[in-house]
Amino acid sequence: MSSHTLSIGYSPCPNDTFIFYGLVHGLIPLGGCRFSEPRLEDVETLNRWAMAAKLDVTKLSFHALGHVLGDYVMLDSGAALGRGCGPLLVTSSPGPGRPGKEWRIGIPGEYTTAALLLRLFAPECHRLEVLRFDRIMEQVSQGRLDAGVIIHESRFTYVEHGLYCVQDLGAWWEEETGLPVPLGCIAARRSLPEEVLAAVEDGIRQSVLWARTHGDRCRDYIKEHARELDDQVIRSHIGLYVNDFSVEMGEEGREAVEELLRRGRRIGLFPDTPVPPWRSR
């Protein structure tokens, strides 16, 4: 395999820095490939960059994947997908789980899976305000928003902000479909040679397995980039979002992705792209 230098981006969240530590620090062989300096950005920034095909390998929301399947293919490793890990709809006071159509609701990015799940759950709600994920709780607690959809570390800290979960959107998805909730994935340019795609996919898989065994060596790197520095929050975050689906998507994971994309197409959110979302097996 000829040498390839690949650009890569992923989020500063603990699950991503945990997954990629071994790979970007040269601890996992990558055949004839190498990564340039990784770009750590909020997932909505990465989603928007993917619309412009800016990076060779990138973390993406599954919602965003539905928009870029002409340029990117999902890899079988590195995903955030599972049960009991979905985004939460929170308010400043306890109330009904179904939001009113007049509610102003903060979402953590137009192309996040959280935004898609809210649209599937409550299609009547149109007063959506796009904010960085780490600003939503503050806006809700100060009464500037009626509700907010929270992701990442916010799942573990919203009670400290005096907020209430009125609907677990992941639990709703699981009840609706019987499938795990697909949140984010790693995607690579479709134009890359097949042997490069295979090497990157396997490298990510080996990096996940390495981190599971050498978690202590990742700690400083994770805390350098994490927004919540509490060790228990970080451990809970990794434990929730890094699981067996992160090692290998498997048939159940692919079924969940197909269902999410199908439902997104059904409401006209993105086109019916005639290519599969993953590499041929």
Contacts in CASP RR format, 6 or more apart in sequence:
PFRMAT RR
TARGET T0000
AUTHOR 0000-0000-0000
METHOD contacts of the structure
MODEL  1
MSSHTLSIGYSPCPNDTFIFYGLVHGLIPLGGCRFSEPRLEDVETLNRWA
MAAKLDVTKLSFHALGHVLGDYVMLDSGAALGRGCGPLLVTSSPGPGRPG
KEWRIGIPGEYTTAALLLRLFAPECHRLEVLRFDRIMEQVSQGRLDAGVI
IHESRFTYVEHGLYCVQDLGAWWEEETGLPVPLGCIAARRSLPEEVLAAV
EDGIRQSVLWARTHGDRCRDYIKEHARELDDQVIRSHIGLYVNDFSVEMG
EEGREAVEELLRRGRRIGLFPDTPVPPWRSR
1 31 0 8 1.000
1 32 0 8 1.000
1 33 0 8 1.000
1 193 0 8 1.000
1 195 0 8 1.000
1 196 0 8 1.000
1 199 0 8 1.000
2 32 0 8 1.000
3 32 0 8 1.000
3 33 0 8 1.000
3 34 0 8 1.000
4 32 0 8 1.000
4 33 0 8 1.000
4 34 0 8 1.000
4 192 0 8 1.000
4 193 0 8 1.000
4 196 0 8 1.000
5 33 0 8 1.000
5 34 0 8 1.000
5 35 0 8 1.000
5 36 0 8 1.000
6 33 0 8 1.000
6 34 0 8 1.000
6 35 0 8 1.000
6 36 0 8 1.000
6 56 0 8 1.000
6 57 0 8 1.000
6 192 0 8 1.000
6 196 0 8 1.000
6 200 0 8 1.000
7 35 0 8 1.000
7 36 0 8 1.000
7 39 0 8 1.000
7 54 0 8 1.000
7 55 0 8 1.000
7 56 0 8 1.000
7 57 0 8 1.000
8 20 0 8 1.000
8 24 0 8 1.000
8 35 0 8 1.000
8 36 0 8 1.000
8 38 0 8 1.000
8 39 0 8 1.000
8 55 0 8 1.000
8 56 0 8 1.000
8 57 0 8 1.000
8 58 0 8 1.000
9 38 0 8 1.000
9 39 0 8 1.000
9 40 0 8 1.000
9 41 0 8 1.000
9 46 0 8 1.000
9 55 0 8 1.000
9 57 0 8 1.000
9 58 0 8 1.000
9 59 0 8 1.000
10 16 0 8 1.000
10 17 0 8 1.000
10 19 0 8 1.000
10 20 0 8 1.000
10 38 0 8 1.000
10 39 0 8 1.000
10 40 0 8 1.000
10 46 0 8 1.000
10 58 0 8 1.000
10 59 0 8 1.000
10 186 0 8 1.000
11 40 0 8 1.000
11 41 0 8 1.000
11 42 0 8 1.000
11 43 0 8 1.000
11 46 0 8 1.000
11 59 0 8 1.000
12 40 0 8 1.000
12 41 0 8 1.000
12 42 0 8 1.000
12 225 0 8 1.000
12 226 0 8 1.000
12 227 0 8 1.000
13 43 0 8 1.000
13 152 0 8 1.000
13 153 0 8 1.000
13 225 0 8 1.000
13 226 0 8 1.000
13 227 0 8 1.000
13 237 0 8 1.000
13 241 0 8 1.000
14 153 0 8 1.000
14 222 0 8 1.000
14 226 0 8 1.000
14 234 0 8 1.000
14 237 0 8 1.000
14 238 0 8 1.000
15 80 0 8 1.000
15 237 0 8 1.000
15 238 0 8 1.000
15 239 0 8 1.000
15 240 0 8 1.000
15 241 0 8 1.000
15 242 0 8 1.000
15 246 0 8 1.000
16 40 0 8 1.000
16 59 0 8 1.000
17 40 0 8 1.000
17 218 0 8 1.000
17 221 0 8 1.000
17 222 0 8 1.000
17 225 0 8 1.000
17 226 0 8 1.000
18 211 0 8 1.000
18 215 0 8 1.000
18 218 0 8 1.000
18 222 0 8 1.000
18 238 0 8 1.000
18 242 0 8 1.000
19 78 0 8 1.000
19 204 0 8 1.000
19 207 0 8 1.000
19 208 0 8 1.000
19 211 0 8 1.000
19 242 0 8 1.000
19 246 0 8 1.000
20 38 0 8 1.000
20 204 0 8 1.000
20 207 0 8 1.000
21 27 0 8 1.000
21 207 0 8 1.000
21 211 0 8 1.000
21 217 0 8 1.000
21 218 0 8 1.000
21 221 0 8 1.000
21 222 0 8 1.000
22 28 0 8 1.000
22 207 0 8 1.000
22 210 0 8 1.000
22 211 0 8 1.000
22 218 0 8 1.000
23 30 0 8 1.000
23 35 0 8 1.000
23 203 0 8 1.000
23 204 0 8 1.000
23 206 0 8 1.000
23 207 0 8 1.000
24 35 0 8 1.000
24 38 0 8 1.000
25 221 0 8 1.000
27 207 0 8 1.000
27 210 0 8 1.000
28 203 0 8 1.000
28 206 0 8 1.000
28 207 0 8 1.000
28 210 0 8 1.000
29 203 0 8 1.000
29 206 0 8 1.000
30 199 0 8 1.000
30 200 0 8 1.000
30 203 0 8 1.000
31 199 0 8 1.000
32 199 0 8 1.000
33 196 0 8 1.000
33 199 0 8 1.000
33 200 0 8 1.000
35 57 0 8 1.000
39 55 0 8 1.000
40 225 0 8 1.000
41 49 0 8 1.000
42 132 0 8 1.000
42 133 0 8 1.000
43 59 0 8 1.000
43 60 0 8 1.000
43 61 0 8 1.000
43 112 0 8 1.000
43 184 0 8 1.000
44 61 0 8 1.000
44 108 0 8 1.000
44 109 0 8 1.000
44 110 0 8 1.000
44 111 0 8 1.000
44 112 0 8 1.000
44 130 0 8 1.000
44 132 0 8 1.000
44 133 0 8 1.000
46 55 0 8 1.000
46 58 0 8 1.000
46 59 0 8 1.000
46 60 0 8 1.000
46 64 0 8 1.000
47 60 0 8 1.000
47 61 0 8 1.000
47 63 0 8 1.000
47 64 0 8 1.000
47 109 0 8 1.000
47 111 0 8 1.000
47 112 0 8 1.000
48 111 0 8 1.000
49 55 0 8 1.000
49 58 0 8 1.000
50 58 0 8 1.000
50 60 0 8 1.000
50 64 0 8 1.000
50 67 0 8 1.000
50 68 0 8 1.000
50 71 0 8 1.000
50 72 0 8 1.000
50 187 0 8 1.000
51 64 0 8 1.000
51 67 0 8 1.000
51 68 0 8 1.000
51 111 0 8 1.000
53 68 0 8 1.000
53 71 0 8 1.000
53 72 0 8 1.000
53 189 0 8 1.000
56 188 0 8 1.000
56 189 0 8 1.000
56 192 0 8 1.000
57 75 0 8 1.000
57 186 0 8 1.000
57 187 0 8 1.000
57 188 0 8 1.000
57 189 0 8 1.000
57 200 0 8 1.000
58 72 0 8 1.000
58 186 0 8 1.000
58 187 0 8 1.000
58 188 0 8 1.000
59 184 0 8 1.000
59 185 0 8 1.000
59 186 0 8 1.000
60 68 0 8 1.000
60 72 0 8 1.000
60 184 0 8 1.000
60 185 0 8 1.000
60 186 0 8 1.000
60 187 0 8 1.000
61 111 0 8 1.000
61 112 0 8 1.000
61 113 0 8 1.000
61 114 0 8 1.000
61 116 0 8 1.000
61 183 0 8 1.000
61 184 0 8 1.000
62 113 0 8 1.000
62 116 0 8 1.000
62 182 0 8 1.000
62 183 0 8 1.000
62 184 0 8 1.000
62 185 0 8 1.000
62 257 0 8 1.000
62 260 0 8 1.000
62 261 0 8 1.000
63 111 0 8 1.000
63 112 0 8 1.000
63 113 0 8 1.000
63 115 0 8 1.000
63 116 0 8 1.000
63 260 0 8 1.000
63 269 0 8 1.000
64 111 0 8 1.000
64 112 0 8 1.000
65 72 0 8 1.000
65 74 0 8 1.000
65 184 0 8 1.000
65 185 0 8 1.000
65 187 0 8 1.000
65 257 0 8 1.000
65 261 0 8 1.000
65 277 0 8 1.000
66 261 0 8 1.000
66 264 0 8 1.000
66 270 0 8 1.000
66 273 0 8 1.000
66 277 0 8 1.000
67 111 0 8 1.000
67 270 0 8 1.000
68 187 0 8 1.000
69 273 0 8 1.000
69 275 0 8 1.000
69 277 0 8 1.000
70 190 0 8 1.000
70 273 0 8 1.000
70 275 0 8 1.000
71 189 0 8 1.000
71 190 0 8 1.000
71 191 0 8 1.000
72 187 0 8 1.000
72 188 0 8 1.000
72 189 0 8 1.000
72 190 0 8 1.000
73 187 0 8 1.000
73 188 0 8 1.000
73 189 0 8 1.000
73 190 0 8 1.000
73 197 0 8 1.000
73 275 0 8 1.000
73 277 0 8 1.000
73 278 0 8 1.000
73 279 0 8 1.000
74 185 0 8 1.000
74 186 0 8 1.000
74 187 0 8 1.000
74 249 0 8 1.000
74 257 0 8 1.000
74 277 0 8 1.000
74 278 0 8 1.000
74 279 0 8 1.000
75 185 0 8 1.000
75 186 0 8 1.000
75 187 0 8 1.000
75 188 0 8 1.000
75 197 0 8 1.000
75 200 0 8 1.000
75 201 0 8 1.000
75 204 0 8 1.000
75 278 0 8 1.000
75 279 0 8 1.000
76 201 0 8 1.000
76 205 0 8 1.000
76 248 0 8 1.000
76 249 0 8 1.000
76 250 0 8 1.000
76 278 0 8 1.000
76 279 0 8 1.000
77 186 0 8 1.000
77 201 0 8 1.000
77 202 0 8 1.000
77 203 0 8 1.000
77 204 0 8 1.000
77 205 0 8 1.000
77 208 0 8 1.000
77 246 0 8 1.000
77 247 0 8 1.000
77 248 0 8 1.000
77 249 0 8 1.000
78 185 0 8 1.000
78 186 0 8 1.000
78 204 0 8 1.000
78 205 0 8 1.000
78 208 0 8 1.000
78 246 0 8 1.000
78 247 0 8 1.000
79 182 0 8 1.000
79 183 0 8 1.000
79 184 0 8 1.000
79 185 0 8 1.000
79 186 0 8 1.000
79 245 0 8 1.000
79 246 0 8 1.000
79 249 0 8 1.000
79 253 0 8 1.000
80 183 0 8 1.000
80 184 0 8 1.000
80 185 0 8 1.000
80 241 0 8 1.000
80 242 0 8 1.000
80 246 0 8 1.000
81 180 0 8 1.000
81 181 0 8 1.000
81 182 0 8 1.000
81 183 0 8 1.000
81 184 0 8 1.000
81 185 0 8 1.000
81 243 0 8 1.000
81 245 0 8 1.000
81 246 0 8 1.000
81 249 0 8 1.000
81 253 0 8 1.000
81 256 0 8 1.000
81 257 0 8 1.000
82 180 0 8 1.000
82 181 0 8 1.000
82 182 0 8 1.000
82 183 0 8 1.000
82 243 0 8 1.000
82 245 0 8 1.000
83 174 0 8 1.000
83 180 0 8 1.000
83 181 0 8 1.000
84 168 0 8 1.000
84 170 0 8 1.000
84 171 0 8 1.000
84 174 0 8 1.000
84 181 0 8 1.000
84 240 0 8 1.000
85 155 0 8 1.000
85 170 0 8 1.000
85 181 0 8 1.000
85 183 0 8 1.000
85 240 0 8 1.000
85 241 0 8 1.000
86 114 0 8 1.000
86 117 0 8 1.000
86 151 0 8 1.000
86 155 0 8 1.000
86 168 0 8 1.000
86 169 0 8 1.000
86 170 0 8 1.000
86 171 0 8 1.000
86 173 0 8 1.000
86 181 0 8 1.000
86 183 0 8 1.000
87 108 0 8 1.000
87 113 0 8 1.000
87 114 0 8 1.000
87 117 0 8 1.000
87 118 0 8 1.000
87 149 0 8 1.000
87 150 0 8 1.000
87 151 0 8 1.000
87 155 0 8 1.000
87 169 0 8 1.000
87 170 0 8 1.000
87 183 0 8 1.000
88 149 0 8 1.000
88 150 0 8 1.000
88 154 0 8 1.000
88 155 0 8 1.000
88 158 0 8 1.000
88 165 0 8 1.000
88 167 0 8 1.000
88 168 0 8 1.000
88 169 0 8 1.000
89 97 0 8 1.000
89 99 0 8 1.000
89 105 0 8 1.000
89 118 0 8 1.000
89 121 0 8 1.000
89 147 0 8 1.000
89 148 0 8 1.000
89 149 0 8 1.000
89 165 0 8 1.000
89 166 0 8 1.000
89 167 0 8 1.000
89 168 0 8 1.000
89 169 0 8 1.000
90 137 0 8 1.000
90 140 0 8 1.000
90 147 0 8 1.000
90 148 0 8 1.000
90 149 0 8 1.000
90 150 0 8 1.000
90 158 0 8 1.000
90 163 0 8 1.000
90 164 0 8 1.000
90 165 0 8 1.000
90 166 0 8 1.000
91 140 0 8 1.000
91 146 0 8 1.000
91 147 0 8 1.000
91 148 0 8 1.000
91 163 0 8 1.000
91 164 0 8 1.000
91 166 0 8 1.000
92 140 0 8 1.000
92 141 0 8 1.000
92 143 0 8 1.000
92 162 0 8 1.000
92 163 0 8 1.000
92 164 0 8 1.000
93 164 0 8 1.000
94 164 0 8 1.000
94 166 0 8 1.000
95 164 0 8 1.000
95 166 0 8 1.000
96 166 0 8 1.000
97 166 0 8 1.000
97 167 0 8 1.000
98 122 0 8 1.000
98 167 0 8 1.000
99 105 0 8 1.000
99 122 0 8 1.000
99 125 0 8 1.000
99 146 0 8 1.000
99 147 0 8 1.000
99 166 0 8 1.000
99 167 0 8 1.000
100 122 0 8 1.000
100 124 0 8 1.000
100 125 0 8 1.000
101 124 0 8 1.000
101 125 0 8 1.000
101 126 0 8 1.000
102 127 0 8 1.000
103 125 0 8 1.000
103 127 0 8 1.000
103 146 0 8 1.000
103 147 0 8 1.000
104 127 0 8 1.000
104 129 0 8 1.000
104 144 0 8 1.000
104 145 0 8 1.000
104 146 0 8 1.000
104 147 0 8 1.000
105 118 0 8 1.000
105 125 0 8 1.000
105 127 0 8 1.000
105 128 0 8 1.000
105 129 0 8 1.000
105 145 0 8 1.000
105 146 0 8 1.000
105 147 0 8 1.000
105 148 0 8 1.000
105 149 0 8 1.000
106 128 0 8 1.000
106 129 0 8 1.000
106 130 0 8 1.000
106 131 0 8 1.000
106 136 0 8 1.000
106 139 0 8 1.000
106 140 0 8 1.000
106 145 0 8 1.000
106 147 0 8 1.000
106 148 0 8 1.000
106 149 0 8 1.000
107 114 0 8 1.000
107 115 0 8 1.000
107 118 0 8 1.000
107 128 0 8 1.000
107 129 0 8 1.000
107 130 0 8 1.000
107 131 0 8 1.000
107 136 0 8 1.000
107 148 0 8 1.000
107 149 0 8 1.000
108 114 0 8 1.000
108 115 0 8 1.000
108 130 0 8 1.000
108 131 0 8 1.000
108 132 0 8 1.000
108 133 0 8 1.000
108 136 0 8 1.000
108 149 0 8 1.000
108 150 0 8 1.000
108 151 0 8 1.000
109 115 0 8 1.000
109 130 0 8 1.000
109 131 0 8 1.000
109 133 0 8 1.000
110 130 0 8 1.000
112 133 0 8 1.000
112 151 0 8 1.000
113 181 0 8 1.000
113 182 0 8 1.000
113 183 0 8 1.000
113 184 0 8 1.000
113 260 0 8 1.000
114 149 0 8 1.000
114 150 0 8 1.000
114 151 0 8 1.000
114 169 0 8 1.000
115 128 0 8 1.000
115 149 0 8 1.000
116 260 0 8 1.000
116 264 0 8 1.000
116 269 0 8 1.000
117 149 0 8 1.000
117 169 0 8 1.000
117 170 0 8 1.000
117 172 0 8 1.000
117 173 0 8 1.000
117 181 0 8 1.000
118 125 0 8 1.000
118 128 0 8 1.000
118 149 0 8 1.000
118 169 0 8 1.000
119 125 0 8 1.000
119 267 0 8 1.000
119 269 0 8 1.000
120 173 0 8 1.000
120 263 0 8 1.000
120 264 0 8 1.000
120 267 0 8 1.000
121 167 0 8 1.000
121 169 0 8 1.000
121 172 0 8 1.000
123 267 0 8 1.000
129 139 0 8 1.000
129 145 0 8 1.000
131 139 0 8 1.000
133 150 0 8 1.000
133 151 0 8 1.000
133 152 0 8 1.000
133 154 0 8 1.000
134 152 0 8 1.000
134 154 0 8 1.000
134 227 0 8 1.000
136 145 0 8 1.000
136 148 0 8 1.000
136 149 0 8 1.000
136 150 0 8 1.000
136 154 0 8 1.000
137 148 0 8 1.000
137 150 0 8 1.000
137 154 0 8 1.000
137 157 0 8 1.000
137 158 0 8 1.000
137 161 0 8 1.000
137 163 0 8 1.000
138 161 0 8 1.000
139 145 0 8 1.000
139 148 0 8 1.000
140 146 0 8 1.000
140 147 0 8 1.000
140 148 0 8 1.000
140 161 0 8 1.000
140 163 0 8 1.000
141 161 0 8 1.000
141 162 0 8 1.000
141 163 0 8 1.000
147 166 0 8 1.000
149 169 0 8 1.000
150 158 0 8 1.000
151 183 0 8 1.000
152 227 0 8 1.000
152 237 0 8 1.000
153 226 0 8 1.000
153 227 0 8 1.000
153 228 0 8 1.000
153 233 0 8 1.000
153 237 0 8 1.000
155 240 0 8 1.000
156 228 0 8 1.000
156 233 0 8 1.000
156 236 0 8 1.000
156 237 0 8 1.000
157 228 0 8 1.000
157 233 0 8 1.000
158 165 0 8 1.000
169 181 0 8 1.000
170 181 0 8 1.000
173 179 0 8 1.000
173 181 0 8 1.000
174 180 0 8 1.000
174 181 0 8 1.000
177 256 0 8 1.000
177 259 0 8 1.000
179 252 0 8 1.000
179 253 0 8 1.000
179 255 0 8 1.000
179 256 0 8 1.000
179 259 0 8 1.000
180 245 0 8 1.000
180 252 0 8 1.000
180 253 0 8 1.000
180 256 0 8 1.000
181 256 0 8 1.000
182 253 0 8 1.000
182 256 0 8 1.000
182 257 0 8 1.000
182 260 0 8 1.000
183 241 0 8 1.000
185 257 0 8 1.000
186 204 0 8 1.000
188 196 0 8 1.000
188 197 0 8 1.000
188 200 0 8 1.000
188 201 0 8 1.000
190 275 0 8 1.000
192 200 0 8 1.000
194 279 0 8 1.000
197 279 0 8 1.000
198 279 0 8 1.000
201 279 0 8 1.000
205 247 0 8 1.000
205 248 0 8 1.000
208 242 0 8 1.000
208 246 0 8 1.000
208 247 0 8 1.000
209 247 0 8 1.000
211 218 0 8 1.000
211 242 0 8 1.000
212 242 0 8 1.000
222 234 0 8 1.000
222 238 0 8 1.000
223 229 0 8 1.000
223 234 0 8 1.000
226 234 0 8 1.000
228 234 0 8 1.000
228 237 0 8 1.000
245 253 0 8 1.000
249 257 0 8 1.000
249 278 0 8 1.000
254 278 0 8 1.000
257 277 0 8 1.000
257 278 0 8 1.000
258 277 0 8 1.000
261 270 0 8 1.000
261 277 0 8 1.000
264 270 0 8 1.000
265 271 0 8 1.000
265 272 0 8 1.000
END
